[in-house]
């Protein structure tokens, strides 16, 4: 099922006690299906949106151990992309 099918299926949502999550991106709102596996002790959920392309490039590369100068060099060589 795609997100539209899930949103229209009241039986599926009721049986799973699930809702369509809502998140806001800088340019639009979108729906996201809930977590497919339900666990009592560690319930999951959609709590934030995924990053936009290049939005977290510097953070990810820094967490991987690269220095600011190494990241700048990769950006200059266009080996990676970072949103401005």
C-alpha positions in Angstrom: 0.0 0.0 0.0 1.1 3.5 -0.6 0.6 6.4 1.8 -2.7 7.4 0.1 -4.0 3.8 0.5 -3.1 3.6 4.1 -4.7 7.0 4.9 -8.0 5.8 3.3 -8.1 2.4 5.1 -9.9 2.9 8.4 -9.6 -0.8 9.3 -5.8 -0.8 9.0 -5.4 2.4 11.0 -7.9 1.2 13.7 -6.4 -2.3 14.0 -2.9 -1.0 14.4 -3.9 2.0 16.6 -1.9 4.0 14.1 -2.3 7.3 12.4 -0.6 9.0 9.5 2.2 11.1 10.9 2.5 14.7 9.8 5.7 16.6 9.3 6.6 19.9 7.8 9.4 20.5 5.4 10.5 24.0 4.5 8.5 23.8 1.3 5.5 21.6 2.0 3.6 19.3 4.4 3.6 15.5 3.9 2.2 12.4 5.4 4.2 9.4 6.6 3.0 6.0 7.7 3.5 5.1 11.3 6.1 2.6 12.4 5.2 -0.9 11.0 6.3 -2.9 14.1 4.7 -2.2 17.4 6.7 -2.9 20.6 5.3 -2.4 24.1 8.5 -1.4 25.9 10.1 0.6 23.1 7.3 2.2 21.0 8.6 4.0 17.9 7.1 6.8 16.0 7.8 9.5 13.4 9.1 12.4 15.4 10.8 14.6 12.8 11.3 14.8 9.1 14.3 13.4 7.2 16.9 16.0 6.3 16.8 17.6 2.9 19.5 16.8 0.4 22.8 18.3 1.7 21.2 19.7 4.9 23.3 17.6 7.3 26.3 16.9 5.1 28.8 18.9 7.3 27.4 17.4 10.5 27.5 13.8 9.1 31.1 14.2 7.8 32.2 15.8 11.1 30.7 12.9 13.1 32.6 10.5 10.7 35.8 12.1 11.9 36.6 14.6 9.1 38.1 18.0 10.0 36.5 21.2 8.8 39.4 21.6 6.3 38.8 18.1 4.9 35.1 18.8 4.5 35.8 22.1 2.8 38.2 20.3 0.4 35.5 17.7 -0.5 33.0 20.5 -1.1 35.4 22.5 -3.2 36.1 19.4 -5.3 32.3 18.8 -5.5 32.8 15.3 -4.1 30.0 16.0 -1.7 27.1 18.5 -1.6 26.0 20.7 1.3 23.0 23.0 1.2 23.8 26.7 2.0 
